[in-house]
């Protein structure tokens, strides 16, 4: 959003770039050719892939951006209370603000710092609306297990653990809420 694409009309996004050594090698060409669109290449296992395999890599033409969960202060910025943010930034935190900050931190912890879940929570302040998001996340972890397994048997074990692990007492395979 609001990023200058240096006059380009398009942006090329390559997801899971580690799946194609040719795509990784071609990144150099996008940087060198006039008129080529800006490229964003993402890969959750790119570092692992590059450490295991010898791949032509466009040294000097790549900028790294690591994505992390949102911080508590970022969560507070969406919380809607400038006073709470100001109190959080004071050292030590004013005593009168501690209970509200602990409540806000509890809500932040429920979201796990995951941007989509935090945003959904802050939009509605209703934890029941988060269940489908958590269920989709658990399913995506199960679907993605193959990338982290070292063998077909390991893949089956990972899927089994993810799909059957109780997320709350008395539940299996689905996030049942708070």
N, CA and C atoms as an extended XYZ file, in Angstrom:
534
Properties=species:S:1:pos:R:3:atomname:S:1:resname:S:1:resid:I:1 pbc="F F F"
N         0.842       -1.188        0.000 N   UNK     1
C         0.000        0.000        0.000 CA  UNK     1
C         0.878        1.238        0.000 C   UNK     1
N         0.533        2.163       -0.855 N   UNK     2
C         1.229        3.443       -0.950 CA  UNK     2
C         2.732        3.288       -1.168 C   UNK     2
N         3.115        2.252       -1.906 N   UNK     3
C         4.523        2.026       -2.197 CA  UNK     3
C         4.785        2.449       -3.636 C   UNK     3
N         5.823        3.214       -3.849 N   UNK     4
C         6.193        3.643       -5.189 CA  UNK     4
C         6.781        2.454       -5.939 C   UNK     4
N         6.160        2.073       -7.019 N   UNK     5
C         6.640        0.950       -7.823 CA  UNK     5
C         7.560        1.442       -8.933 C   UNK     5
N         8.100        2.643       -8.771 N   UNK     6
C         9.045        3.224       -9.724 CA  UNK     6
C         8.447        3.282      -11.127 C   UNK     6
N         7.195        3.695      -11.204 N   UNK     7
C         6.541        3.874      -12.488 CA  UNK     7
C         5.936        2.614      -13.069 C   UNK     7
N         6.156        1.488      -12.458 N   UNK     8
C         5.612        0.233      -12.991 CA  UNK     8
C         4.114        0.157      -12.749 C   UNK     8
N         3.430       -0.489      -13.662 N   UNK     9
C         1.985       -0.675      -13.519 CA  UNK     9
C         1.649       -1.986      -12.833 C   UNK     9
N         2.630       -2.874      -12.774 N   UNK    10
C         2.392       -4.200      -12.211 CA  UNK    10
C         3.459       -4.532      -11.180 C   UNK    10
N         3.099       -5.469      -10.327 N   UNK    11
C         4.014       -6.023       -9.335 CA  UNK    11
C         3.910       -7.534       -9.463 C   UNK    11
N         5.019       -8.215       -9.598 N   UNK    12
C         5.034       -9.675       -9.710 CA  UNK    12
C         5.308      -10.256       -8.333 C   UNK    12
N         4.422      -11.132       -7.876 N   UNK    13
C         4.583      -11.782       -6.577 CA  UNK    13
C         4.756      -13.272       -6.811 C   UNK    13
N         5.877      -13.823       -6.351 N   UNK    14
C         6.145      -15.252       -6.491 CA  UNK    14
C         6.132      -15.847       -5.085 C   UNK    14
N         5.148      -16.682       -4.804 N   UNK    15
C         5.048      -17.307       -3.491 CA  UNK    15
C         5.721      -18.676       -3.532 C   UNK    15
N         6.266      -19.081       -2.397 N   UNK    16
C         6.970      -20.366       -2.251 CA  UNK    16
C         8.052      -20.508       -3.309 C   UNK    16
N         8.844      -19.453       -3.462 N   UNK    17
C         9.879      -19.399       -4.491 CA  UNK    17
C        10.910      -20.507       -4.329 C   UNK    17
N        11.078      -21.037       -3.117 N   UNK    18
C        12.061      -22.103       -2.927 CA  UNK    18
C        11.682      -23.360       -3.702 C   UNK    18
N        10.464      -23.443       -4.187 N   UNK    19
C        10.034      -24.598       -4.972 CA  UNK    19
C        10.572      -24.592       -6.388 C   UNK    19
N        11.219      -23.506       -6.793 N   UNK    20
C        11.731      -23.431       -8.155 CA  UNK    20
C        13.101      -22.762       -8.183 C   UNK    20
N        14.163      -23.555       -8.298 N   UNK    21
C        15.500      -22.960       -8.395 CA  UNK    21
C        15.600      -21.986       -9.566 C   UNK    21
N        14.880      -22.273      -10.649 N   UNK    22
C        14.898      -21.381      -11.807 CA  UNK    22
C        14.300      -20.023      -11.489 C   UNK    22
N        13.249      -20.009      -10.686 N   UNK    23
C        12.634      -18.738      -10.295 CA  UNK    23
C        13.594      -17.923       -9.445 C   UNK    23
N        14.314      -18.599       -8.551 N   UNK    24
C        15.289      -17.897       -7.709 CA  UNK    24
C        16.384      -17.283       -8.582 C   UNK    24
N        16.898      -18.063       -9.508 N   UNK    25
C        17.964      -17.573      -10.386 CA  UNK    25
C        17.480      -16.431      -11.272 C   UNK    25
N        16.219      -16.453      -11.681 N   UNK    26
C        15.706      -15.415      -12.581 CA  UNK    26
C        15.492      -14.073      -11.891 C   UNK    26
N        15.546      -14.042      -10.580 N   UNK    27
C        15.355      -12.775       -9.875 CA  UNK    27
C        16.392      -11.739      -10.313 C   UNK    27
N        17.587      -12.189      -10.622 N   UNK    28
C        18.645      -11.283      -11.088 CA  UNK    28
C        18.195      -10.538      -12.351 C   UNK    28
N        17.559      -11.252      -13.277 N   UNK    29
C        17.149      -10.643      -14.541 CA  UNK    29
C        16.108       -9.544      -14.322 C   UNK    29
N        15.224       -9.763      -13.386 N   UNK    30
C        14.218       -8.730      -13.100 CA  UNK    30
C        14.880       -7.458      -12.575 C   UNK    30
N        15.952       -7.617      -11.833 N   UNK    31
C        16.649       -6.450      -11.291 CA  UNK    31
C        17.456       -5.728      -12.361 C   UNK    31
N        17.895       -6.451      -13.393 N   UNK    32
C        18.801       -5.868      -14.385 CA  UNK    32
C        18.112       -5.302      -15.621 C   UNK    32
N        16.936       -5.787      -15.974 N   UNK    33
C        16.291       -5.351      -17.208 CA  UNK    33
C        15.382       -4.162      -16.991 C   UNK    33
N        15.603       -3.148      -17.832 N   UNK    34
C        14.788       -1.936      -17.808 CA  UNK    34
C        13.340       -2.309      -18.144 C   UNK    34
N        12.428       -1.811      -17.384 N   UNK    35
C        11.015       -2.048      -17.646 CA  UNK    35
C        10.453       -3.301      -16.997 C   UNK    35
N        11.315       -4.110      -16.384 N   UNK    36
C        10.819       -5.312      -15.707 CA  UNK    36
C        10.040       -4.878      -14.475 C   UNK    36
N         8.958       -5.589      -14.162 N   UNK    37
C         8.175       -5.192      -12.987 CA  UNK    37
C         8.934       -5.478      -11.699 C   UNK    37
N         8.655       -4.712      -10.657 N   UNK    38
C         9.223       -5.054       -9.352 CA  UNK    38
C         8.730       -6.444       -8.942 C   UNK    38
N         9.568       -7.183       -8.230 N   UNK    39
C         9.236       -8.555       -7.852 CA  UNK    39
C         9.310       -8.705       -6.340 C   UNK    39
N         8.309       -9.389       -5.805 N   UNK    40
C         8.334       -9.824       -4.415 CA  UNK    40
C         8.338      -11.342       -4.464 C   UNK    40
N         9.327      -11.951       -3.860 N   UNK    41
C         9.416      -13.404       -3.812 CA  UNK    41
C         9.356      -13.822       -2.346 C   UNK    41
N         8.449      -14.721       -2.044 N   UNK    42
C         8.267      -15.169       -0.662 CA  UNK    42
C         8.445      -16.672       -0.590 C   UNK    42
N         8.970      -17.097        0.530 N   UNK    43
C         9.115      -18.528        0.743 CA  UNK    43
C         9.364      -18.803        2.209 C   UNK    43
N         8.445      -19.509        2.822 N   UNK    44
C         8.575      -19.772        4.249 CA  UNK    44
C         9.778      -20.652        4.563 C   UNK    44
N        10.218      -21.427        3.596 N   UNK    45
C        11.378      -22.311        3.807 CA  UNK    45
C        12.561      -21.918        2.932 C   UNK    45
N        12.603      -20.679        2.483 N   UNK    46
C        13.655      -20.250        1.578 CA  UNK    46
C        15.039      -20.380        2.201 C   UNK    46
N        15.207      -19.968        3.437 N   UNK    47
C        16.524      -20.059        4.078 CA  UNK    47
C        16.972      -21.515        4.214 C   UNK    47
N        16.049      -22.397        4.573 N   UNK    48
C        16.387      -23.818        4.693 CA  UNK    48
C        16.810      -24.358        3.337 C   UNK    48
N        16.050      -23.994        2.312 N   UNK    49
C        16.347      -24.463        0.959 CA  UNK    49
C        17.727      -23.995        0.511 C   UNK    49
N        18.019      -22.723        0.711 N   UNK    50
C        19.300      -22.165        0.262 CA  UNK    50
C        20.478      -22.772        1.013 C   UNK    50
N        20.267      -23.165        2.273 N   UNK    51
C        21.358      -23.761        3.037 CA  UNK    51
C        21.617      -25.219        2.632 C   UNK    51
N        20.621      -25.878        2.046 N   UNK    52
C        20.771      -27.291        1.672 CA  UNK    52
C        21.221      -27.487        0.229 C   UNK    52
N        20.845      -26.558       -0.643 N   UNK    53
C        21.091      -26.763       -2.070 CA  UNK    53
C        21.945      -25.638       -2.633 C   UNK    53
N        22.719      -25.988       -3.640 N   UNK    54
C        23.536      -24.984       -4.315 CA  UNK    54
C        22.676      -24.358       -5.411 C   UNK    54
N        22.338      -23.095       -5.220 N   UNK    55
C        21.448      -22.400       -6.138 CA  UNK    55
C        22.101      -21.088       -6.526 C   UNK    55
N        21.987      -20.727       -7.793 N   UNK    56
C        22.454      -19.420       -8.226 CA  UNK    56
C        21.551      -18.366       -7.592 C   UNK    56
N        22.159      -17.519       -6.787 N   UNK    57
C        21.373      -16.535       -6.044 CA  UNK    57
C        21.783      -15.129       -6.462 C   UNK    57
N        20.822      -14.245       -6.679 N   UNK    58
C        21.122      -12.887       -7.146 CA  UNK    58
C        21.692      -11.995       -6.038 C   UNK    58
N        22.941      -12.241       -5.679 N   UNK    59
C        23.601      -11.499       -4.607 CA  UNK    59
C        23.608      -10.006       -4.939 C   UNK    59
N        23.274       -9.198       -3.958 N   UNK    60
C        23.286       -7.757       -4.130 CA  UNK    60
C        22.038       -7.186       -4.772 C   UNK    60
N        21.124       -8.034       -5.174 N   UNK    61
C        19.905       -7.559       -5.825 CA  UNK    61
C        18.649       -7.955       -5.044 C   UNK    61
N        18.870       -8.417       -3.845 N   UNK    62
C        17.757       -8.900       -3.029 CA  UNK    62
C        17.731       -8.125       -1.721 C   UNK    62
N        16.559       -7.706       -1.327 N   UNK    63
C        16.357       -7.109       -0.009 CA  UNK    63
C        15.515       -8.087        0.794 C   UNK    63
N        15.906       -8.324        2.027 N   UNK    64
C        15.185       -9.264        2.872 CA  UNK    64
C        14.197       -8.520        3.761 C   UNK    64
N        13.050       -9.111        3.931 N   UNK    65
C        12.054       -8.595        4.865 CA  UNK    65
C        11.519       -9.798        5.633 C   UNK    65
N        11.778       -9.809        6.913 N   UNK    66
C        11.295      -10.907        7.750 CA  UNK    66
C         9.986      -10.475        8.391 C   UNK    66
N         9.026      -11.358        8.376 N   UNK    67
C         7.709      -11.060        8.948 CA  UNK    67
C         7.584      -11.758       10.294 C   UNK    67
N         7.083      -11.033       11.247 N   UNK    68
C         6.933      -11.535       12.606 CA  UNK    68
C         5.503      -11.289       13.075 C   UNK    68
N         5.105      -11.957       14.142 N   UNK    69
C         3.805      -11.631       14.734 CA  UNK    69
C         3.804      -10.164       15.179 C   UNK    69
N         2.616       -9.597       15.295 N   UNK    70
C         2.556       -8.210       15.760 CA  UNK    70
C         2.954       -8.149       17.227 C   UNK    70
N         3.500       -7.031       17.604 N   UNK    71
C         3.920       -6.832       18.985 CA  UNK    71
C         2.736       -6.344       19.816 C   UNK    71
N         2.910       -6.364       21.117 N   UNK    72
C         1.861       -5.862       22.002 CA  UNK    72
C         1.595       -4.379       21.745 C   UNK    72
N         2.653       -3.602       21.511 N   UNK    73
C         2.440       -2.175       21.242 CA  UNK    73
C         1.695       -1.968       19.924 C   UNK    73
N         1.944       -2.822       18.917 N   UNK    74
C         1.174       -2.735       17.669 CA  UNK    74
C        -0.285       -3.103       17.915 C   UNK    74
N        -0.511       -4.101       18.742 N   UNK    75
C        -1.875       -4.472       19.105 CA  UNK    75
C        -2.579       -3.293       19.776 C   UNK    75
N        -1.870       -2.650       20.696 N   UNK    76
C        -2.454       -1.502       21.396 CA  UNK    76
C        -2.793       -0.362       20.434 C   UNK    76
N        -2.009       -0.208       19.376 N   UNK    77
C        -2.298        0.878       18.435 CA  UNK    77
C        -3.643        0.667       17.749 C   UNK    77
N        -4.090       -0.568       17.638 N   UNK    78
C        -5.410       -0.845       17.077 CA  UNK    78
C        -6.485       -0.923       18.134 C   UNK    78
N        -6.103       -0.795       19.369 N   UNK    79
C        -7.017       -0.962       20.497 CA  UNK    79
C        -7.970        0.208       20.656 C   UNK    79
N        -7.530        1.379       20.184 N   UNK    80
C        -8.414        2.530       20.216 CA  UNK    80
C        -8.318        3.383       21.462 C   UNK    80
N        -7.230        3.271       22.194 N   UNK    81
C        -7.084        4.067       23.407 CA  UNK    81
C        -5.695        4.693       23.444 C   UNK    81
N        -5.635        5.951       23.070 N   UNK    82
C        -4.369        6.685       23.102 CA  UNK    82
C        -3.814        6.741       24.525 C   UNK    82
N        -4.709        6.855       25.520 N   UNK    83
C        -4.279        6.911       26.922 CA  UNK    83
C        -3.579        5.615       27.327 C   UNK    83
N        -4.106        4.498       26.873 N   UNK    84
C        -3.505        3.203       27.197 CA  UNK    84
C        -2.115        3.082       26.555 C   UNK    84
N        -1.986        3.520       25.318 N   UNK    85
C        -0.688        3.488       24.641 CA  UNK    85
C         0.318        4.369       25.381 C   UNK    85
N        -0.116        5.566       25.752 N   UNK    86
C         0.780        6.474       26.477 CA  UNK    86
C         1.201        5.882       27.814 C   UNK    86
N         0.266        5.251       28.523 N   UNK    87
C         0.588        4.634       29.808 CA  UNK    87
C         1.568        3.483       29.627 C   UNK    87
N         1.383        2.708       28.560 N   UNK    88
C         2.270        1.580       28.287 CA  UNK    88
C         3.699        2.052       28.011 C   UNK    88
N         3.828        3.207       27.397 N   UNK    89
C         5.149        3.734       27.050 CA  UNK    89
C         5.863        4.388       28.228 C   UNK    89
N         5.138        4.631       29.319 N   UNK    90
C         5.768        5.218       30.508 CA  UNK    90
C         6.539        4.145       31.276 C   UNK    90
N         7.683        4.568       31.848 N   UNK    91
C         8.474        3.659       32.679 CA  UNK    91
C         8.673        4.323       34.028 C   UNK    91
N         8.188        3.723       35.081 N   UNK    92
C         7.356        2.519       35.124 CA  UNK    92
C         5.928        2.835       34.684 C   UNK    92
N         5.199        1.778       34.352 N   UNK    93
C         3.803        1.942       33.956 CA  UNK    93
C         3.033        2.497       35.152 C   UNK    93
N         2.210        3.518       34.933 N   UNK    94
C         1.427        4.063       36.048 CA  UNK    94
C         0.531        2.983       36.662 C   UNK    94
N         0.452        2.992       37.954 N   UNK    95
C        -0.310        1.964       38.675 CA  UNK    95
C        -1.772        1.911       38.230 C   UNK    95
N        -2.360        3.090       37.955 N   UNK    96
C        -3.769        3.120       37.561 CA  UNK    96
C        -4.012        2.403       36.227 C   UNK    96
N        -2.965        2.295       35.372 N   UNK    97
C        -3.132        1.696       34.052 CA  UNK    97
C        -2.882        0.189       34.042 C   UNK    97
N        -2.254       -0.334       35.074 N   UNK    98
C        -1.888       -1.751       35.088 CA  UNK    98
C        -3.057       -2.701       34.842 C   UNK    98
N        -4.200       -2.554       35.536 N   UNK    99
C        -5.293       -3.497       35.278 CA  UNK    99
C        -5.778       -3.475       33.823 C   UNK    99
N        -5.892       -2.286       33.240 N   UNK   100
C        -6.344       -2.182       31.843 CA  UNK   100
C        -5.303       -2.772       30.889 C   UNK   100
N        -4.032       -2.536       31.177 N   UNK   101
C        -2.982       -3.093       30.327 CA  UNK   101
C        -2.931       -4.613       30.437 C   UNK   101
N        -3.132       -5.140       31.641 N   UNK   102
C        -3.170       -6.600       31.791 CA  UNK   102
C        -4.352       -7.191       31.034 C   UNK   102
N        -5.499       -6.521       31.079 N   UNK   103
C        -6.658       -6.985       30.304 CA  UNK   103
C        -6.356       -6.964       28.813 C   UNK   103
N        -5.752       -5.873       28.355 N   UNK   104
C        -5.400       -5.768       26.931 CA  UNK   104
C        -4.375       -6.834       26.551 C   UNK   104
N        -3.418       -7.105       27.435 N   UNK   105
C        -2.416       -8.123       27.133 CA  UNK   105
C        -3.062       -9.506       27.057 C   UNK   105
N        -4.011       -9.764       27.922 N   UNK   106
C        -4.738      -11.044       27.864 CA  UNK   106
C        -5.421      -11.188       26.503 C   UNK   106
N        -6.044      -10.125       26.022 N   UNK   107
C        -6.698      -10.163       24.714 CA  UNK   107
C        -5.665      -10.363       23.599 C   UNK   107
N        -4.537       -9.694       23.719 N   UNK   108
C        -3.453       -9.850       22.743 CA  UNK   108
C        -2.971      -11.305       22.718 C   UNK   108
N        -2.803      -11.889       23.895 N   UNK   109
C        -2.339      -13.274       23.986 CA  UNK   109
C        -3.324      -14.235       23.328 C   UNK   109
N        -4.613      -13.935       23.424 N   UNK   110
C        -5.608      -14.788       22.765 CA  UNK   110
C        -5.424      -14.812       21.253 C   UNK   110
N        -4.933      -13.729       20.700 N   UNK   111
C        -4.753      -13.660       19.253 CA  UNK   111
C        -3.430      -14.270       18.820 C   UNK   111
N        -2.516      -14.499       19.755 N   UNK   112
C        -1.225      -15.080       19.426 CA  UNK   112
C        -0.334      -14.163       18.619 C   UNK   112
N        -0.713      -12.909       18.520 N   UNK   113
C         0.082      -11.980       17.724 CA  UNK   113
C        -0.099      -12.160       16.230 C   UNK   113
N        -1.060      -12.989       15.850 N   UNK   114
C        -1.306      -13.220       14.424 CA  UNK   114
C        -2.124      -12.050       13.864 C   UNK   114
N        -1.596      -11.352       12.867 N   UNK   115
C        -2.248      -10.127       12.395 CA  UNK   115
C        -3.716      -10.283       12.025 C   UNK   115
N        -4.075      -11.302       11.255 N   UNK   116
C        -5.466      -11.455       10.836 CA  UNK   116
C        -6.379      -11.690       12.032 C   UNK   116
N        -5.940      -12.511       12.960 N   UNK   117
C        -6.766      -12.810       14.129 CA  UNK   117
C        -6.860      -11.604       15.043 C   UNK   117
N        -5.758      -10.891       15.238 N   UNK   118
C        -5.784       -9.681       16.054 CA  UNK   118
C        -6.710       -8.642       15.444 C   UNK   118
N        -6.631       -8.471       14.146 N   UNK   119
C        -7.485       -7.501       13.460 CA  UNK   119
C        -8.961       -7.871       13.610 C   UNK   119
N        -9.278       -9.147       13.421 N   UNK   120
C       -10.671       -9.592       13.564 CA  UNK   120
C       -11.161       -9.364       14.985 C   UNK   120
N       -10.293       -9.639       15.945 N   UNK   121
C       -10.695       -9.422       17.338 CA  UNK   121
C       -10.920       -7.936       17.612 C   UNK   121
N        -9.990       -7.101       17.184 N   UNK   122
C       -10.102       -5.670       17.453 CA  UNK   122
C       -11.293       -5.038       16.733 C   UNK   122
N       -11.665       -5.597       15.595 N   UNK   123
C       -12.828       -5.072       14.866 CA  UNK   123
C       -14.131       -5.334       15.598 C   UNK   123
N       -14.237       -6.482       16.270 N   UNK   124
C       -15.527       -6.888       16.846 CA  UNK   124
C       -15.499       -7.133       18.348 C   UNK   124
N       -14.304       -7.307       18.920 N   UNK   125
C       -14.148       -7.620       20.343 CA  UNK   125
C       -15.017       -8.813       20.753 C   UNK   125
N       -15.040       -9.810       19.896 N   UNK   126
C       -15.848      -11.006       20.138 CA  UNK   126
C       -14.997      -12.235       19.823 C   UNK   126
N       -14.550      -12.923       20.871 N   UNK   127
C       -13.676      -14.078       20.661 CA  UNK   127
C       -14.367      -15.208       19.910 C   UNK   127
N       -15.681      -15.255       19.957 N   UNK   128
C       -16.394      -16.327       19.246 CA  UNK   128
C       -16.201      -16.220       17.740 C   UNK   128
N       -15.954      -15.029       17.232 N   UNK   129
C       -15.733      -14.841       15.793 CA  UNK   129
C       -14.363      -15.354       15.355 C   UNK   129
N       -13.510      -15.666       16.306 N   UNK   130
C       -12.163      -16.113       15.972 CA  UNK   130
C       -12.095      -17.604       15.663 C   UNK   130
N       -13.068      -18.364       16.102 N   UNK   131
C       -13.035      -19.821       15.929 CA  UNK   131
C       -12.787      -20.248       14.481 C   UNK   131
N       -13.509      -19.693       13.496 N   UNK   132
C       -13.228      -20.122       12.114 CA  UNK   132
C       -11.805      -19.789       11.665 C   UNK   132
N       -11.273      -18.681       12.143 N   UNK   133
C        -9.897      -18.318       11.780 CA  UNK   133
C        -8.902      -19.311       12.373 C   UNK   133
N        -9.106      -19.675       13.642 N   UNK   134
C        -8.219      -20.661       14.269 CA  UNK   134
C        -8.358      -22.024       13.595 C   UNK   134
N        -9.580      -22.437       13.275 N   UNK   135
C        -9.774      -23.723       12.599 CA  UNK   135
C        -9.061      -23.747       11.251 C   UNK   135
N        -9.148      -22.643       10.505 N   UNK   136
C        -8.463      -22.559        9.214 CA  UNK   136
C        -6.949      -22.614        9.409 C   UNK   136
N        -6.471      -22.002       10.469 N   UNK   137
C        -5.036      -22.011       10.753 CA  UNK   137
C        -4.558      -23.427       11.085 C   UNK   137
N        -5.304      -24.134       11.925 N   UNK   138
C        -4.945      -25.520       12.267 CA  UNK   138
C        -4.951      -26.376       10.999 C   UNK   138
N        -5.952      -26.188       10.138 N   UNK   139
C        -6.019      -26.954        8.895 CA  UNK   139
C        -4.829      -26.630        7.994 C   UNK   139
N        -4.459      -25.360        7.921 N   UNK   140
C        -3.320      -25.006        7.064 CA  UNK   140
C        -2.018      -25.572        7.616 C   UNK   140
N        -1.876      -25.633        8.951 N   UNK   141
C        -0.700      -26.284        9.527 CA  UNK   141
C        -0.664      -27.758        9.128 C   UNK   141
N        -1.807      -28.424        9.200 N   UNK   142
C        -1.869      -29.838        8.824 CA  UNK   142
C        -1.533      -30.013        7.347 C   UNK   142
N        -2.076      -29.133        6.505 N   UNK   143
C        -1.808      -29.236        5.063 CA  UNK   143
C        -0.347      -28.943        4.738 C   UNK   143
N         0.288      -28.119        5.549 N   UNK   144
C         1.659      -27.686        5.307 CA  UNK   144
C         2.693      -28.617        5.936 C   UNK   144
N         2.237      -29.613        6.677 N   UNK   145
C         3.150      -30.480        7.432 CA  UNK   145
C         4.189      -31.142        6.548 C   UNK   145
N         3.858      -31.398        5.302 N   UNK   146
C         4.786      -32.069        4.394 CA  UNK   146
C         6.083      -31.313        4.188 C   UNK   146
N         6.048      -29.991        4.293 N   UNK   147
C         7.265      -29.200        4.097 CA  UNK   147
C         8.260      -29.402        5.231 C   UNK   147
N         7.766      -29.818        6.392 N   UNK   148
C         8.624      -29.912        7.563 CA  UNK   148
C         9.018      -31.348        7.894 C   UNK   148
N         8.419      -32.293        7.220 N   UNK   149
C         8.711      -33.701        7.489 CA  UNK   149
C         9.922      -34.139        6.686 C   UNK   149
N        10.684      -35.042        7.273 N   UNK   150
C        11.870      -35.555        6.584 CA  UNK   150
C        11.590      -36.853        5.852 C   UNK   150
N        10.407      -37.415        6.065 N   UNK   151
C        10.062      -38.667        5.406 CA  UNK   151
C         8.537      -38.754        5.332 C   UNK   151
N         8.019      -39.654        4.499 N   UNK   152
C         6.563      -39.835        4.445 CA  UNK   152
C         5.974      -40.228        5.803 C   UNK   152
N         6.702      -41.044        6.553 N   UNK   153
C         6.214      -41.431        7.883 CA  UNK   153
C         6.175      -40.216        8.810 C   UNK   153
N         7.199      -39.380        8.720 N   UNK   154
C         7.229      -38.168        9.530 CA  UNK   154
C         6.071      -37.241        9.191 C   UNK   154
N         5.739      -37.166        7.910 N   UNK   155
C         4.596      -36.362        7.468 CA  UNK   155
C         3.310      -36.871        8.112 C   UNK   155
N         3.112      -38.187        8.097 N   UNK   156
C         1.893      -38.759        8.686 CA  UNK   156
C         1.825      -38.472       10.189 C   UNK   156
N         2.953      -38.575       10.862 N   UNK   157
C         2.994      -38.291       12.302 CA  UNK   157
C         2.634      -36.832       12.560 C   UNK   157
N         3.250      -35.924       11.819 N   UNK   158
C         2.953      -34.497       12.006 CA  UNK   158
C         1.475      -34.199       11.781 C   UNK   158
N         0.922      -34.697       10.689 N   UNK   159
C        -0.511      -34.475       10.412 CA  UNK   159
C        -1.375      -35.019       11.543 C   UNK   159
N        -1.044      -36.213       12.009 N   UNK   160
C        -1.829      -36.835       13.080 CA  UNK   160
C        -1.780      -35.973       14.346 C   UNK   160
N        -0.592      -35.513       14.706 N   UNK   161
C        -0.445      -34.702       15.913 CA  UNK   161
C        -1.247      -33.411       15.789 C   UNK   161
N        -1.133      -32.752       14.656 N   UNK   162
C        -1.833      -31.477       14.457 CA  UNK   162
C        -3.347      -31.681       14.457 C   UNK   162
N        -3.815      -32.700       13.756 N   UNK   163
C        -5.257      -32.894       13.600 CA  UNK   163
C        -5.935      -33.470       14.834 C   UNK   163
N        -5.187      -34.157       15.688 N   UNK   164
C        -5.848      -34.806       16.821 CA  UNK   164
C        -5.488      -34.209       18.165 C   UNK   164
N        -4.556      -33.286       18.178 N   UNK   165
C        -4.156      -32.689       19.459 CA  UNK   165
C        -5.320      -31.912       20.053 C   UNK   165
N        -5.613      -32.167       21.315 N   UNK   166
C        -6.687      -31.386       21.936 CA  UNK   166
C        -6.245      -29.944       22.110 C   UNK   166
N        -7.033      -29.033       21.580 N   UNK   167
C        -6.722      -27.616       21.700 CA  UNK   167
C        -7.334      -27.026       22.950 C   UNK   167
N        -8.254      -27.751       23.515 N   UNK   168
C        -8.878      -27.357       24.766 CA  UNK   168
C        -9.412      -28.655       25.365 C   UNK   168
N        -9.474      -28.742       26.654 N   UNK   169
C        -9.916      -29.977       27.297 CA  UNK   169
C       -11.218      -30.472       26.672 C   UNK   169
N       -11.226      -31.725       26.274 N   UNK   170
C       -12.443      -32.334       25.752 CA  UNK   170
C       -12.680      -32.099       24.276 C   UNK   170
N       -11.756      -31.498       23.551 N   UNK   171
C       -11.964      -31.272       22.120 CA  UNK   171
C       -10.862      -31.948       21.353 C   UNK   171
N       -11.110      -32.242       20.104 N   UNK   172
C       -10.091      -32.829       19.243 CA  UNK   172
C       -10.258      -32.269       17.844 C   UNK   172
N        -9.139      -31.850       17.255 N   UNK   173
C        -9.116      -31.491       15.848 CA  UNK   173
C        -9.704      -30.149       15.490 C   UNK   173
N       -10.488      -29.541       16.324 N   UNK   174
C       -11.075      -28.233       16.039 CA  UNK   174
C       -10.884      -27.339       17.229 C   UNK   174
N       -10.677      -26.073       16.948 N   UNK   175
C       -10.559      -25.093       18.033 CA  UNK   175
C       -11.970      -24.793       18.521 C   UNK   175
N       -12.232      -25.032       19.791 N   UNK   176
C       -13.598      -24.917       20.294 CA  UNK   176
C       -13.895      -23.604       21.007 C   UNK   176
N       -12.942      -22.762       21.165 N   UNK   177
C       -13.280      -21.450       21.730 CA  UNK   177
C       -12.653      -21.223       23.078 C   UNK   177
N       -13.186      -20.242       23.761 N   UNK   178
C       -12.578      -19.755       24.983 CA  UNK   178
C       -13.464      -20.026       26.172 C   UNK   178
